[in-house]
Amino acid sequence: MKIGLIAFTKDGAELCFKTKVILEGSGHVCSAFANGRAVDAGLLDPLETSLTLWAERALFTYDVLIFIGTTGIAVRAIAPYLRNKTTDPAVIVIDEGAHYVVPVITGHISGANRLAMEIAERLSASAVITTPGDFTGRFSVDTWAVENNLYICNKEKIRDINGSYIDGEHIGIAGSFPVSGKVPVGVIPCSQEDIEEKREMPRVGVYVSLSGKERPFEKTLAMIPRIVTIGLDCDMETDFAVVKKTVESVLMEYDISVKAVKRISSVDTNRKAAGILKLCKEYKVRYGCFGESELENLEQQSSLYKNAPVKLSGIAERAAFLGSMRGELIVREKEIDGIKIAVAVADWNIIFD
């Protein structure tokens, strides 16, 4: 995640720097700023604007904001610019004594509660969690979505699902994937057969698919797993618009949401293909390339396609296969406007711990 931190005193600056190091060690990208007396510590970048202007810009720049100081400072800084809990970044406050780590905004959806607990553990502090699902230990659908890297299509339904569950109502879980693990009490797995034959099911529920279009429950929270790899092979000069049009026409044909795409793969000779690189940037997905010899060595390798083994053919198909961690082909290699494309999906279940 992209995280912005800010401190206001010398002690706060030292704690801010320590927290930044911890977060960067966990793979997060951090920027840390000093305001007021915190500048004297010389550990952080001095804030070159007012706190109000920084907060306004930061809400559009970072996934998480961390204030080292009082909750009052944080709330007054961000309050005028908050828009919606489904789009606002998370906001976490850590007191200067490193006693408490408090997620104050979007604790569930952004994963802020889990991040707060991780920070608290590393600082030997206490995480103060106030959202019901987390402090009671009960199932929370948005926390579960974050943990399983699921995109939530209609976030406005989160309150309906969590509220119904807290009130004692059962919630259904269904989708295009098998369910594994220990399902929480009150969560009822529903099969495709249950849906097709209109059997009795919970009134509210979650449906997981690659399209995100299905709504089998009276109130359905639709989710999409990010498990799709697109394999591409094209000329280095192929225009971005042509690459995008090809990819999106295939996704539409096979009813796959762009939100399901986790990475795009190709051969090393396409590593600097501008059209593919620009598409990856627009989709915010990884771009991975494999060596020619590595792809050639898959000549006799088989993959599943429509539940039957098939021999892999072509660079795009083999790149999709490897990029999906040797998953299953869902679109065999085809050529459109000079671009070869294939799609594979990683082996994945609807998982409960």
C-alpha positions in Angstrom: 0.0 0.0 0.0 1.0 3.6 -0.5 1.2 5.2 3.0 1.6 8.8 4.1 2.7 9.5 7.7 3.0 12.8 9.5 4.3 13.9 13.0 4.1 17.1 14.9 6.8 17.0 17.7 10.3 15.7 18.0 9.2 12.6 19.9 6.5 12.1 17.3 9.0 12.3 14.5 11.1 9.6 16.1 8.1 7.3 16.3 7.0 8.3 12.8 10.4 7.3 11.4 10.4 4.0 13.3 6.9 3.2 12.0 8.0 4.1 8.4 10.9 1.7 8.7 8.6 -1.1 9.9 6.1 -0.5 7.1 8.7 -0.4 4.4 10.1 -3.6 5.7 6.7 -5.1 5.1 6.7 -4.0 1.4 4.7 -0.7 1.7 5.7 2.5 -0.1 5.9 5.3 2.5 6.3 9.0 2.6 6.8 10.7 6.0 6.5 14.3 6.8 7.3 16.6 9.7 5.2 19.6 10.8 5.9 22.2 13.5 8.5 21.1 16.1 8.9 17.7 14.4 11.1 19.3 11.8 13.9 19.8 14.4 14.4 16.0 14.7 15.8 16.0 11.1 14.4 12.6 10.4 11.4 13.4 8.1 10.7 15.6 5.1 9.5 19.0 6.2 5.9 19.8 5.4 6.0 22.6 2.8 2.3 23.4 2.9 -0.3 23.9 5.6 -1.6 20.8 7.3 -5.0 21.4 5.9 -3.7 21.5 2.3 -1.5 18.5 2.9 -4.5 16.5 4.2 -6.7 17.4 1.2 -4.0 16.3 -1.2 -3.1 13.2 0.8 -6.6 11.9 0.8 -6.3 11.5 -3.0 -2.7 10.3 -3.0 -2.4 7.6 -0.4 -4.2 4.4 0.5 -3.5 5.0 4.2 -2.7 8.1 6.3 -1.0 7.7 9.7 -1.0 10.6 12.1 1.5 10.5 15.0 -0.3 12.6 17.6 -3.9 13.1 18.9 -7.1 11.9 17.3 -8.4 15.4 17.4 -5.6 16.7 15.1 -6.3 13.9 12.6 -10.0 14.4 12.6 -9.9 18.2 12.2 -7.4 17.8 9.4 -9.3 15.3 7.3 -13.0 15.9 8.2 -13.7 18.6 5.5 -12.4 16.3 2.7 -14.0 13.0 3.5 -16.4 11.8 0.8 -17.4 8.2 1.1 -16.3 5.2 3.2 -15.9 3.1 0.1 -13.5 5.6 -1.6 -11.7 7.4 1.3 -8.3 6.2 2.3 -7.8 4.6 5.7 -6.7 6.9 8.6 -4.8 5.6 11.6 -3.7 7.5 14.6 -0.8 6.5 16.9 -0.2 8.4 20.1 3.3 9.8 20.7 3.9 7.4 23.6 3.3 4.4 21.2 0.6 3.0 23.6 -2.3 2.9 21.1 -2.8 2.4 17.4 -6.3 3.5 16.4 -7.9 3.1 12.9 -10.5 5.9 12.8 -11.6 5.8 9.1 -12.5 2.9 6.8 -11.2 0.2 9.1 -12.8 -2.7 7.4 -12.7 -2.0 3.7 -9.1 -0.7 3.4 -7.6 -3.4 5.6 -6.8 -0.6 8.2 -7.8 -2.7 11.1 -5.4 -5.5 10.2 -2.6 -3.0 9.4 -3.2 -1.3 12.8 -2.9 -4.6 14.5 0.3 -5.4 12.7 1.8 -2.0 13.6 0.7 -2.4 17.2 2.4 -5.7 17.5 5.7 -4.3 16.2 5.5 -1.3 18.5 4.4 -3.4 21.5 1.3 -1.2 21.5 -2.4 -1.9 21.7 -4.7 -1.7 18.6 -8.0 0.0 19.4 -10.6 -1.6 17.1 -14.2 -0.4 17.2 -15.8 -2.0 14.2 -18.2 -4.8 15.3 -16.9 -7.7 13.3 -13.3 -7.2 14.5 -13.7 -6.6 18.2 -16.3 -9.4 18.6 -14.3 -11.8 16.5 -17.4 -12.4 14.3 -17.3 -12.6 10.5 -17.0 -9.3 8.6 -17.6 -9.6 4.9 -15.4 -6.6 3.9 -12.5 -7.8 6.1 -12.8 -11.2 4.5 -12.7 -9.7 1.1 -9.5 -7.8 1.8 -7.8 -10.9 3.2 -8.7 -12.8 0.0 -7.8 -10.1 -2.4 -11.4 -9.8 -3.7 -12.7 -6.8 -5.5 -16.1 -5.6 -4.2 -18.4 -4.5 -7.1 -21.2 -2.9 -5.1 -19.7 -1.6 -1.9 -23.0 0.1 -0.9 -24.3 -3.4 0.0 -21.6 -4.0 2.6 -23.7 -2.4 5.3 -26.7 -4.5 4.4 -24.7 -7.8 4.6 -22.7 -7.0 7.8 -25.8 -5.4 9.5 -28.0 -8.4 8.7 -25.3 -10.8 10.1 -24.8 -8.8 13.3 -28.6 -8.8 13.7 -28.5 -12.6 13.7 -29.6 -13.2 10.1 -27.9 -15.9 8.0 -25.9 -14.8 5.0 -25.3 -17.0 1.9 -22.1 -17.6 0.1 -22.0 -18.8 -3.5 -20.1 -18.5 -6.7 -18.2 -20.1 -9.5 -15.6 -21.6 -7.2 -15.5 -24.3 -4.5 -15.8 -23.3 -0.9 -13.0 -24.5 1.4 -12.1 -24.1 5.1 -14.2 -23.7 8.2 -17.2 -21.6 7.3 -18.2 -19.2 10.1 -21.3 -19.8 12.0 -24.2 -18.1 10.3 -22.7 -18.2 6.8 -24.5 -20.7 4.6 -22.8 -22.1 1.4 -25.2 -22.2 -1.5 -24.6 -24.3 -4.7 -25.3 -23.4 -8.3 -28.0 -26.1 -8.1 -29.6 -24.2 -5.2 -29.7 -21.1 -7.3 -30.9 -22.6 -10.5 -33.7 -24.6 -8.9 -34.7 -21.6 -6.8 -34.3 -23.5 -3.5 -34.7 -21.6 -0.2 -31.6 -19.6 0.5 -30.7 -16.7 2.8 -32.2 -13.3 1.9 -28.7 -11.7 1.7 -25.5 -13.1 0.5 -22.2 -12.9 -1.3 -21.6 -14.1 -4.9 -18.0 -14.6 -6.2 -17.4 -14.8 -9.9 -15.1 -13.5 -12.7 -17.8 -11.3 -14.1 -19.2 -9.7 -11.0 -22.7 -9.5 -12.6 -24.6 -12.2 -10.9 -27.2 -11.3 -8.2 -28.8 -14.5 -6.9 -29.8 -13.2 -3.5 -32.4 -10.6 -2.7 -29.5 -8.4 -1.6 -26.3 -9.6 -3.2 -22.8 -8.4 -2.5 -20.8 -9.2 -5.7 -17.1 -9.9 -5.5 -14.4 -10.7 -8.1 -11.2 -12.6 -7.3 -8.1 -11.1 -8.8 -6.8 -14.4 -10.3 -6.7 -13.9 -14.1 -3.5 -13.7 -16.2 -3.6 -12.4 -19.7 -0.8 -13.7 -22.1 0.1 -11.3 -24.9 2.4 -11.4 -27.9 2.7 -8.5 -30.3 5.1 -6.2 -32.0 7.0 -3.7 -29.9 5.4 -0.9 -31.8 1.8 -2.0 -31.5 -0.3 0.9 -30.4 -1.8 1.1 -26.9 -5.3 1.6 -28.3 -5.1 -1.6 -30.3 -3.8 -3.6 -27.4 -6.5 -2.3 -25.1 -9.2 -2.9 -27.6 -8.1 -6.5 -28.2 -7.8 -7.3 -24.5 -11.2 -5.8 -23.6 -13.0 -7.4 -26.6 -11.7 -10.9 -25.4 -12.7 -10.2 -21.8 -16.1 -9.1 -22.8 -16.6 -12.1 -25.1 -15.8 -14.5 -22.2 -17.6 -12.4 -19.6 -14.5 -11.6 -17.5 -14.3 -8.4 -15.6 -11.2 -6.2 -16.0 -11.2 -6.3 -12.2 -10.3 -10.0 -12.3 -7.0 -9.3 -14.0 -4.0 -9.7 -11.7 -1.2 -9.7 -14.2 -0.2 -9.6 -17.9 2.5 -11.9 -19.1 4.6 -12.1 -22.3 8.1 -13.0 -23.6 11.3 -11.2 -22.7 11.5 -9.6 -26.1 8.3 -7.7 -25.3 9.5 -6.4 -22.0 9.6 -2.8 -23.2 6.5 -3.0 -25.5 5.0 0.4 -24.9 1.4 -0.6 -25.6 1.4 -3.4 -23.0 3.3 -1.3 -20.4 0.7 1.4 -20.7 -2.2 -1.0 -20.4 -0.6 -2.5 -17.2 -0.3 1.0 -15.8 -3.9 1.8 -16.6 -5.2 -1.5 -15.1 -2.7 -1.2 -12.2 -1.6 -4.8 -12.7 1.8 -6.5 -12.8 3.7 -7.2 -16.0 5.8 -10.3 -16.1 8.0 -11.6 -18.9 9.5 -15.0 -19.4 12.6 -16.1 -21.4 12.1 -17.5 -24.8 13.8 -20.8 -23.8 11.6 -21.0 -20.7 8.5 -20.8 -22.9 9.9 -23.1 -25.5 10.4 -25.8 -22.9 6.7 -25.9 -22.3 6.2 -27.4 -25.8 5.0 -30.8 -24.3 3.4 -29.3 -21.3 -0.4 -29.7 -20.8 -2.9 -27.4 -19.2 -6.6 -27.9 -18.4 -9.1 -26.3 -20.7 -12.8 -26.9 -20.1 -11.8 -29.6 -17.7 -9.7 -31.5 -20.3 -5.9 -31.6 -20.7 -4.6 -29.7 -23.8 -1.1 -29.1 -25.2 0.1 -25.6 -24.8 0.7 -23.6 -28.0 2.2 -20.3 -28.8 3.9 -17.6 -26.7 0.7 -15.9 -25.4 -0.8 -19.2 -24.2 2.4 -20.4 -22.5 3.0 -16.9 -20.9 -0.6 -16.9 -19.6 -0.1 -20.5 -18.2 3.2 -19.6 -16.4 1.9 -16.2 -15.2 -1.1 -17.9 -13.6 1.2 -20.3 -11.6 0.4 -23.1 -14.1 -3.3 -22.6 -13.8 -6.2 -23.4 -16.2 -6.7 -21.9 -19.6 -10.0 -20.2 -20.1 -9.3 -18.6 -23.4 -7.0 -20.5 -25.9 -4.6 -18.5 -27.9 -6.1 -16.5 -30.7 -4.9 -13.6 -33.0 -6.8 -10.3 -33.3 -5.4 -7.3 -35.2 -2.0 -8.8 -35.1 -2.0 -9.4 -31.4 -1.9 -12.9 -30.0 -3.8 -13.3 -26.7 -4.7 -16.1 -24.3 -6.2 -16.1 -20.8 -5.5 -18.3 -17.8 -6.9 -18.4 -14.3 -5.0 -19.5 -11.1 -6.3 -22.4 -9.0 -8.4 -20.7 -6.4 -11.1 -21.5 -3.9 -13.5 -19.4 -1.8 -11.4 -19.7 1.4 -12.4 -19.4 5.0 -9.6 -19.8 7.7 
